[in-house]
Amino acid sequence: MLSPPLDASPEDVRALLLPLRNDFSVAVESPGNAFAVGAIIRVAHSFLAREIFVIGEAPFYAKASMGMEKYETVVTVRDVDAFLDATQGRPRYCFEREHARRSVYAVESFPKNVVLVFGSERFGLTAGLMNVADDILAIPQYGVNQSFPVAIAAGIAMSEWARRHYGA
Ligand SMILES: C[S@@+](CC[C@H](N)C(=O)[O-])C[C@H]1O[C@@H](n2cnc3c(N)ncnc32)[C@H](O)[C@@H]1O
């Protein structure tokens, strides 16, 4: 596990990390996700995602990423159409338990350049995104409640991506 040289400039850290980045990205529909977007950026940094798409221009609390946003490419797109343009040709795997086609544990391997897509804390994923999804996955829940906080779901999904890619 690497530790970035924290005394180096963000530009130097970005350049150092560039060849190490993984071939997946993360996207989150942002309305109502003021703190979650920051937490997702922070976790995506740990997993060295290629970039983080934030769909919608609702404000979010960037500081929740604890400074890690300096090292990440955060792409804010106006709406779902702009997101589809920005990710044209890339497989989009949506996460939404209630609409899932299968469990994330049933995925043998994620396709190259996949974008892992998450919904808003309050409303979940919009139909506009789920209708064009290449897959819709559930993270099984074994305790109480119907869903996880979106940042937790994104962390589990990134961990599942990494487990398949790198092995246990
Ligand atoms: C709090 S949940 C949204 C809850 C619910 N679907 C709704 O419409 O009110 C926020 C997001 O986290 C992700 N998520 C949370 N729990 C999940 C699970 N068990 N399986 C897959 N995705 C999950 C989904 O992307 C979801 O849109």
The ligand as a Gaussian input file, in Angstrom:
#p B3LYP/6-31G(d) Opt

LIG

0 1
 C      -29.727000       5.670000       0.562000
 S      -29.680000       4.874000      -0.989000
 C      -31.226000       5.350000      -1.759000
 C      -32.358000       4.619000      -1.156000
 C      -33.555000       4.198000      -1.978000
 N      -33.258000       3.449000      -3.158000
 C      -34.503000       5.280000      -2.307000
 O      -34.908000       5.404000      -3.458000
 O      -34.911000       5.991000      -1.396000
 C      -28.511000       5.816000      -1.882000
 C      -27.793000       5.068000      -2.993000
 O      -26.846000       4.163000      -2.432000
 C      -26.726000       2.999000      -3.247000
 N      -27.109000       1.843000      -2.418000
 C      -27.387000       1.872000      -1.083000
 N      -27.630000       0.634000      -0.617000
 C      -27.487000      -0.200000      -1.674000
 C      -27.593000      -1.619000      -1.822000
 N      -27.905000      -2.419000      -0.808000
 N      -27.370000      -2.142000      -3.057000
 C      -27.036000      -1.355000      -4.106000
 N      -26.930000      -0.003000      -4.021000
 C      -27.144000       0.560000      -2.814000
 C      -27.650000       3.202000      -4.427000
 O      -26.910000       3.722000      -5.527000
 C      -28.648000       4.226000      -3.901000
 O      -29.231000       4.990000      -4.926000

